[in-house]
């Protein structure tokens, strides 16, 4: 997921994304949860999450640790630019 965060809301963003990341990483079925800052920008980020299934992702989005980031985005602190959903490929066994 690509995000654009308003400059005045960066401190709040880092706070709520930390809550989300810590909760997600403890969640069964979460394989990765990484935040990347786009090169050359202080306000554009890529949130890279990987779960064992779509059901696990749906479960994640219903948890208390997800609510702060959802509220942050819905209250105008930033916006989602793009969402990419994909399935992992085990290329090592091919």
C-alpha positions in Angstrom: 0.0 0.0 0.0 1.3 3.4 -0.9 0.5 6.3 1.5 0.8 10.1 1.3 0.9 11.6 4.8 0.4 15.3 5.5 3.6 16.9 6.7 2.0 18.3 9.8 0.8 14.8 10.8 4.0 12.8 10.5 4.5 12.5 14.3 1.0 11.2 14.7 1.4 8.9 11.8 4.6 7.3 13.2 2.7 6.8 16.5 -0.3 5.1 15.0 1.7 3.0 12.5 3.8 1.7 15.4 0.7 0.5 17.3 -0.5 -1.2 14.1 2.9 -2.8 13.4 3.5 -4.1 16.9 0.0 -5.7 17.0 0.2 -7.1 13.5 3.7 -8.7 14.0 2.3 -10.6 17.1 -0.7 -11.8 15.1 -0.7 -15.4 13.9 -0.5 -15.4 10.1 1.3 -12.2 9.7 4.5 -12.9 7.8 5.8 -9.4 7.3 4.9 -5.8 8.3 7.4 -3.2 7.0 7.2 0.5 6.6 9.3 2.0 3.8 9.8 5.7 3.1 9.9 6.6 -0.6 13.3 7.9 -1.6 13.4 11.7 -1.9 10.2 12.2 0.1 9.4 12.8 3.7 5.7 12.2 3.3 5.3 9.2 1.0 5.5 5.7 2.3 5.0 2.1 1.2 3.4 -0.2 3.8 4.4 -3.8 2.9 2.3 -6.4 4.7 2.2 -10.1 4.0 -0.4 -12.5 5.6 -1.0 -16.2 5.1 -4.4 -15.6 3.7 -7.0 -13.0 2.9 -9.0 -14.2 5.9 -6.0 -13.4 8.2 -5.7 -9.9 6.6 -9.5 -9.4 7.2 -9.0 -10.5 10.8 -6.1 -8.0 11.2 -8.3 -5.1 10.0 -10.8 -5.9 12.8 -8.3 -5.8 15.6 -7.8 -3.0 18.1 -4.3 -2.3 16.9 -5.6 -1.5 13.4 -8.2 1.1 14.6 -5.7 4.0 15.3 -4.3 4.0 11.7 -7.8 3.6 10.2 -9.0 6.5 12.3 -5.9 8.6 11.4 -6.5 8.1 7.6 -10.3 8.6 7.8 -9.7 11.9 9.8 -7.6 13.3 7.0 -4.0 12.8 8.3 -3.1 11.2 5.1 -4.5 9.2 2.2 -4.0 5.8 0.6 -2.6 6.3 -2.9 -2.6 2.7 -4.1 -3.4 -0.8 -2.8 -1.9 -3.8 -4.4 -3.1 -7.3 -3.4 -1.0 -10.2 -4.5 -0.4 -13.9 -3.6 3.0 -15.1 -2.7 4.8 -17.5 -5.1 7.1 -20.2 -3.8 9.7 -20.0 -6.6 12.3 -21.9 -4.7 10.6 -25.2 -5.3 10.1 -24.7 -9.1 
